[in-house]
Amino acid sequence: MPALAKALIDIDRSDVQALIEGEWTEDEVLEFKSTLSQSGSGNPDKWLVDQSAIGAAAKRDILAEVVAMANSYGGDVVLGITEADEKPPRAVAINPLPNCVELASRLEHAARDLIKPQIPMLNVRGIPIDGDSGVVVFRVPQSRAAPHRLEMKGTEKECYRRVGDRSEPMTMREIQDLTFSVSRGLQRVDERLLGFSKEFEVWLYEPPERVYRCGYAVVATPLSAELYF
């Protein structure tokens, strides 16, 4: 269940403020990021200066959290929330980031380019708080295409997973176990689909005498553990 408990399109400023007022803490399905990480030289990310680009360090840090969520239980990553220096971290203030709608769009494109395989049904939205400044929310599904990895310089194609309120690199054994688990899940889907297909054929081609049937088969294969209609 997403931490913000609403469809992403319906989340507004009051929902973000509720995270502060309710003193929400990070856990397996909720991650806060105050701002975009500094560049390698220690300077603020360029987006915070002139909104011309998003630096590699900022992309790496935020997308690692997204990968970890997809490889684990799914959840929300909220960029623009300052945390208390305690364990687990607690939301204490909104830290609006400039031109948050465009920032969300660029980060969504970065996720598509840098996360392999792509995360199905990943949604990213900028929510204005003060003018065009605001927060960016990543709605990350628990993925049936896992394990996902981040492919960019400095990550060595690492996979991440969620452990409590932290995201950690996965070991080779953990990657193998997750791959096997996902494969078995997809195999069960195929087996059930084959069973339904056979039942449908019997219904369609072996009707009682003087009964004529016309059938349409529609198949939907889930790409994430959670479906929204």
C-alpha positions as MATLAB code, in Angstrom:
seq = 'MPALAKALIDIDRSDVQALIEGEWTEDEVLEFKSTLSQSGSGNPDKWLVDQSAIGAAAKRDILAEVVAMANSYGGDVVLGITEADEKPPRAVAINPLPNCVELASRLEHAARDLIKPQIPMLNVRGIPIDGDSGVVVFRVPQSRAAPHRLEMKGTEKECYRRVGDRSEPMTMREIQDLTFSVSRGLQRVDERLLGFSKEFEVWLYEPPERVYRCGYAVVATPLSAELYF';
ca = [
       0.000    0.000    0.000;
       1.575    3.335   -1.034;
       2.592    5.400    1.967;
       0.606    8.415    0.778;
      -2.527    6.216    0.477;
      -3.861    7.882   -2.691;
      -3.465    7.498   -6.414;
      -0.454    9.599   -7.389;
      -2.545   11.892   -9.581;
      -4.712   12.820   -6.552;
      -1.895   13.738   -4.156;
      -1.704   17.454   -3.370;
       0.039   19.871   -1.023;
      -2.118   18.879    1.964;
      -1.089   15.231    1.619;
       2.581   16.202    1.606;
       2.056   18.439    4.640;
       0.360   15.506    6.407;
       3.670   13.635    6.294;
       5.182   16.396    8.440;
       2.236   16.821   10.787;
       1.929   13.058   11.261;
       5.681   12.731   11.870;
       5.935    9.891    9.376;
       9.114    7.841    9.570;
      11.010    5.994    6.883;
      10.465    2.260    6.601;
      10.488   -0.541    4.021;
       8.056    1.294    1.744;
       8.825    4.973    2.370;
      12.007    6.948    1.716;
      12.616   10.686    2.167;
      15.263   12.707    0.352;
      15.789   16.332    1.357;
      17.396   17.545   -1.857;
      19.472   16.578   -4.871;
      22.921   15.292   -3.911;
      25.926   17.512   -4.425;
      28.186   17.081   -7.423;
      31.528   15.305   -7.136;
      33.235   18.647   -6.537;
      31.013   19.344   -3.536;
      29.029   22.069   -5.272;
      25.210   22.153   -5.235;
      23.541   20.240   -8.041;
      23.066   22.392  -11.150;
      19.296   21.999  -10.972;
      19.288   23.887   -7.684;
      21.321   26.697   -9.273;
      19.822   27.295  -12.720;
      17.624   24.271  -13.551;
      19.781   23.501  -16.584;
      20.609   19.871  -15.778;
      20.569   17.164  -13.101;
      23.998   15.915  -12.038;
      25.141   12.300  -12.101;
      25.498   12.099   -8.298;
      21.918   13.282   -7.797;
      20.565   10.800  -10.338;
      22.594    7.940   -8.856;
      21.451    8.530   -5.273;
      17.741    8.944   -6.002;
      17.500    6.157   -8.594;
      19.295    3.698   -6.296;
      16.394    4.166   -3.869;
      13.892    3.578   -6.672;
      15.661    0.354   -7.720;
      15.704   -0.864   -4.112;
      11.953   -0.321   -3.772;
      11.185   -2.150   -7.024;
      13.379   -5.095   -6.008;
      11.711   -5.294   -2.585;
       8.149   -4.355   -1.589;
       7.459   -1.288   -3.708;
       6.622    2.043   -2.071;
       7.112    5.803   -2.311;
      10.300    7.840   -2.593;
       9.645   11.495   -1.750;
      12.260   14.038   -2.846;
      12.008   17.383   -1.030;
      11.366   16.256    2.571;
      13.888   17.115    5.306;
      14.383   14.415    7.955;
      15.268   14.501   11.630;
      18.716   13.169   12.553;
      17.391   10.087   14.318;
      16.599    6.431   13.660;
      14.382    5.798   11.872;
      14.461    9.180   10.110;
      11.303   11.256   10.637;
       9.835   13.880    8.294;
      10.236   17.351    9.835;
       9.885   19.893    7.002;
       9.163   20.367    3.329;
      12.179   21.531    1.334;
      10.657   22.705   -1.996;
      12.826   22.078   -5.069;
      12.666   24.503   -8.045;
      10.461   23.714  -11.043;
       9.403   20.420   -9.514;
       7.134   19.372  -12.403;
       9.945   19.572  -14.944;
      12.328   17.984  -12.439;
       9.950   15.030  -12.087;
       9.751   14.654  -15.865;
      13.547   14.621  -16.257;
      14.019   12.153  -13.409;
      11.388    9.871  -14.932;
      13.276    9.910  -18.240;
      16.536    9.241  -16.381;
      14.927    6.234  -14.694;
      13.906    4.832  -18.070;
      17.419    5.305  -19.460;
      19.486    4.153  -16.475;
      17.462    1.397  -14.774;
      17.663   -1.991  -16.479;
      15.309   -3.588  -17.172;
      12.849   -0.708  -17.061;
      10.471   -0.755  -14.090;
       6.913   -1.366  -15.352;
       4.293    1.079  -14.054;
       6.819    3.404  -12.407;
       5.164    6.810  -11.928;
       6.850   10.103  -11.056;
       5.057   13.361  -10.276;
       6.032   16.849   -9.205;
       3.708   18.401   -6.610;
       4.008   22.214   -6.340;
       4.144   23.611   -2.804;
       5.346   27.203   -3.261;
       4.843   28.564   -6.770;
       6.524   26.113   -9.128;
       8.754   24.760   -6.339;
       7.744   21.568   -4.583;
       8.408   17.890   -4.032;
       8.818   14.952   -6.396;
       7.108   11.661   -5.572;
       8.167    8.351   -7.114;
       5.413    5.704   -6.931;
       7.372    2.461   -7.271;
       5.639   -0.910   -7.760;
       6.944   -4.198   -6.430;
       8.160   -5.409   -9.790;
       7.621   -8.755  -11.483;
      10.518   -7.863  -13.803;
      13.057   -7.806  -10.926;
      15.925   -7.811  -10.277;
      16.504   -4.301  -11.572;
      19.919   -2.667  -11.630;
      21.262    0.843  -12.013;
      23.564    1.185  -15.006;
      25.681    4.319  -14.744;
      29.251    5.220  -13.935;
      30.100    4.504  -10.314;
      27.429    1.865   -9.708;
      29.108   -1.127  -11.416;
      25.621   -2.261  -12.540;
      24.570   -2.780   -8.929;
      21.219   -4.106   -7.767;
      19.754   -2.704   -4.550;
      17.159   -3.910   -2.050;
      15.276   -2.334    0.829;
      16.357   -3.322    4.348;
      14.278   -1.519    6.977;
      14.692    2.209    6.292;
      17.849    1.758    4.196;
      18.704    0.716    0.645;
      21.640   -1.664    0.306;
      23.544   -3.305   -2.583;
      22.455   -6.896   -3.136;
      24.866   -9.807   -2.976;
      25.158  -12.188   -5.929;
      23.281  -14.838   -3.927;
      20.430  -12.406   -3.224;
      20.252  -11.497   -6.921;
      20.106  -15.186   -7.867;
      17.407  -15.904   -5.263;
      15.281  -12.965   -6.450;
      15.688  -14.012  -10.093;
      14.546  -17.547   -9.253;
      11.579  -16.302   -7.204;
      10.357  -14.005   -9.989;
      10.847  -16.759  -12.570;
       8.765  -19.179  -10.512;
       6.019  -16.580  -10.167;
       5.880  -16.038  -13.936;
       5.856  -19.808  -14.468;
       2.805  -20.113  -12.223;
       1.077  -17.400  -14.260;
       1.811  -19.337  -17.477;
       0.519  -22.571  -15.956;
      -2.764  -20.972  -14.861;
      -3.151  -19.299  -18.254;
      -2.736  -22.669  -19.997;
      -5.352  -24.210  -17.705;
      -7.876  -21.445  -18.418;
      -7.152  -21.751  -22.140;
      -7.998  -25.459  -22.120;
     -11.231  -24.849  -20.195;
     -12.180  -22.165  -22.698;
     -11.607  -24.506  -25.641;
     -13.854  -27.163  -24.096;
     -16.592  -24.570  -23.483;
     -16.294  -23.169  -27.031;
     -15.908  -26.310  -29.143;
     -17.926  -28.897  -27.205;
     -21.286  -27.209  -26.482;
     -24.548  -29.145  -25.994;
     -26.489  -30.048  -29.150;
     -28.002  -27.072  -31.039;
     -26.016  -24.608  -28.990;
     -23.715  -22.285  -30.926;
     -21.105  -20.257  -29.155;
     -18.790  -17.411  -30.015;
     -16.065  -16.535  -27.561;
     -13.499  -13.819  -27.048;
     -10.451  -14.402  -24.869;
      -8.832  -11.375  -23.244;
      -5.610  -11.950  -21.315;
      -3.881   -9.453  -19.006;
      -0.512  -10.340  -17.503;
       0.358   -8.398  -14.306;
       3.659   -6.530  -14.413;
       3.643   -5.474  -10.761;
       2.392   -6.913   -7.505;
      -0.204   -4.137   -7.162;
      -2.797   -3.204   -9.774;
      -4.828    0.032   -9.810;
      -8.014    0.458  -11.823;
];
